[in-house]
Amino acid sequence: MLAEPYLDAPPLHMSYMAGRSDRLILAFSGVGDRTEAIPTPEATRLTGWDGENHVLFISDASRSWMNAGGIADALVAAVQALAHRIKPARIIAFGNSMGGSMALIFATLFKLDAVLAIVPQYSVKEDIVPEERRWGHFRENITAWPFPSVPSLADNPAQIMILHGGEAREMHHARRFNAPICVDHLVVPQYGHALAACLKHDGVLRPLLAAVITGDMPAARTALRPAGAIPFAEHWQNLKVARKERRQNATV
């Protein structure tokens, strides 16, 4: 099945693909290719599941990390209208990179059942994550910051999983999430920002997304084991131990 235009409220662009089940997937796009006027929809085959799921593909042409004027209100209204129409039993948000950040922010604005955010940025605002030097050409166009960072996820009723790669640039964001116990925050140490593509190549992304969509979070964690995913707290402790050992060895 092909997605059909659903709503154009620039810079917000959405398309909708009807499904057979009672599940609605909100697929948030990342920044995509900077030469594209509108980021390409994410994971069209995986989220649609061969026509099984309803999918709303969401792209922000301004690449604002949900900060463009009116974008949050327009998105809430659009999802409310679609949910009223198709009456889904579950609503799940999925996003990669900027799309992951948007999915997490949206979970604080609208009642979701689950979120899978892969390599999301905690913030791209320079005074919050000064180490972040990517996407400056998009960040400089953000003139207002209603969402300077991903809001607290504490007590959020959704099943939330956040995945980060293990490289330093990802850790700048991962360590700032300070995810509450209700959130599955995992790191796949051997991969970086291309984590989603790597998981797809390794055959992990499809069963992972399937488990999140159906609400089976133990199965989602199991799906990640072949990739070597570990809890963020464990990975962060390993990094601290490694740094301590390097300092000790440097003094010998």
N, C-alpha and C positions, 0 to 999 in steps of 0.2 A: 504494500500500500504506500501511497505517496502522501506526504504532508501537504495540507492546503493552507493558504494564508489565513491567519486567524485575526490578527490585529496589528496594525502599524500605527504606533503612537511615538514617532521618532523622539529620541534615539532608540526606543524600545521596538523590537520587531519580533513577532511571534507567528508560528505556524502550528497547525494541529493535525494529528493523525489519529483517527478513530480506531478503537480496539474492540475486542470481543469480551474482555474480562471486566471486572469491576474495580480495576486499578488505574490510577492516573499518575503518570510519571511527568515531573517537571524537569526538563533537561536544559540546564543552564550552560550556555557556551562560554568558553574562555575568550581571550583576546583574538585568537586566530592569527592569520597572516596580516601583518600591519598594512599590507597593500589592499586588503579587502575592505569595501565600504561597510559591510555587515559581516560579523564573524559567522563562519559556517556552523550550522547546528551540530551538536556533539552526539556521538554514539547513536546514530539513527537506527542501525540494525539491532544493537543490543537493547536499547530501551524499548523499542517497539515490539521486540520479540516475535517477529514474523506475524505482526498484526494482533498479537495477544493483548497488549496493553494500549490504553489510550496514552498519547504522549503530547505534551505541549512543549515545543521547542522555543527557547527564549534567548534572544540575542540583544546585547546592548552595543549599538554602533558607536557610542561615545567612549566605550571602555572606561566606565567611571566607577566600577566596583560598587554599584548601587547608589552612587552619589549624584547622578544627573537629576536636575530639577523635575520633580513629579514622577520619577520612574517607579519608586516604591509604591505609591498610591495607585498608579495605573496598573501595576502588576497585581496587586492585591485585588483590585476590582475585576481584572480579567480572569484571574483564577477563581474568584468567587462565582462569577457568571458561568464559567465552564463547569464548575463543580455542581452548581444548581441544575445545570442542564443534563449532565450525565450521571449525577449522583454516585460518585465512586465510593467504595467501601474503604479504600486506602489511597492516600496521596503521598507520593514519595518524591523527594527532590534529589537530583543527581547533578554534579558539576565537577569540572576539572579546572584547576588553577583559579583564575578570576571567577569562573563559573562555580567553583567550590565555595569561594567566599560568598558569592551571591546566594547560593543555596542555604548556607548557614545563616546569613542575615535574614533571608526570607522566613526561616524557621522561627525567628523571633517576632515576626509580623503576622503569621498565618499558622493555624494549627495543622501541622503535618504529622504523618505517622512514622516517617523515616527519612533520613538524609544520609547520602554517601558523598562526602567531599574529599576529592583527591588533590593533593598538594595545594590546598587553599592558602592564600595570603591572609595573615592576621590583619595586616594593614599595609597600604602602599603610601601612607602619609609619612613624609620625610622625618617629622619630629617624633613619630612613634616607632618606626622601624628604620632608623638612619642607615642601617647596613644594606637595605634594599636599593640596588642601583639599576635593576631592570625596569623596563616600561616607563622610563622617565618621560618619553615623548607622549605618552597617554596621561600620565599623572599631571604634567604641567597644564593640561587643559581642564582639570577639575578645579572649579572656582568656589565650590561650597562643599562642606563635608558633613552631611547629616549622619553618615556612618563612617566616622574616621577609622574605626576598627570593627571587627566582628563583635557584636554585643555578647554579654555573658550568656552561656548556655546552661547555667545552673537551673535545675528544676524544670528544664524544658521537657515536655511530655513525649517528644519524638524519640525514636530509636536513632541515635546519631553515631556515625562512624566517620572519623577523620583519619586519612592516611597521608603520611609524608615520606619522601625519600630521605636518605641518610646524609646527603651532602650538606656542607655548611650553610649554603644559601637557604636551604629548606629549614634548617634548624633555627635560623633567625626568626622564622615565623612560628614553627612548632612550639618552641619554648615559651612563647608569649601567650599561647592559647590557655595555658593553665587549665586544661579541660577538667571539669568536675567528674566525679566517679560515675555519673550516669552516661558519660560519653565514652565510646570506644575510640581511643586515640592510639594509633599504631604507626610504627616506622618500619619501612623495608630498607635496611641499611645499605644494601649494595646498589640501590638505584637513586637517581636524582629527580630532577623536575619532570623527566619523561616517564614517570612511574606508571601512569595509566597505559601508555603505549607498551611499556615493558610487560605489564601484567597481562595485557591483551595478547602479546606475542607468546607468553608462557602458558596461555590457556587458563589463566586465573581470573581474569576480569569477568568473564561470562558467569561462572558459578557464584562469584562474589556478588555481582549485581542481582542475580536471581534470588539469592538468599536474603539480601536487603529488601528487595521488592516484596517478598512473601512474609517478611518479618521474622525470619529465622536467623537471629544474630549469632547464636553458637555455630551454625553452619557457615556464616560469613567469616567468622574467625578461622574455622577449619579450612575454608577455601584458601586462606592466605598463608597457611603453614608452609606449603611447598616453596613459596617465595621468600621464606625466612622472616616474616613479619613478627615483630615483638612490640610489647607495650612501650609507649613513649617514655614512661618513667624509667623502665629498665634500660632503654637505649641511652637516655640522658645520664644515668648512673654509670654506664659503661664508658661514656665519653669522659666523665669526670675522673674515673679511675685511670683511664689511659693518659689523660693530661698529667695527673699526679705522677704516674710512672715515668713519663717523659721528663718532667722536671727533676725527679730524683736521679734519673740516669744522666741528665745534663750536669749534675753537680759532682758526679763520681769522677 
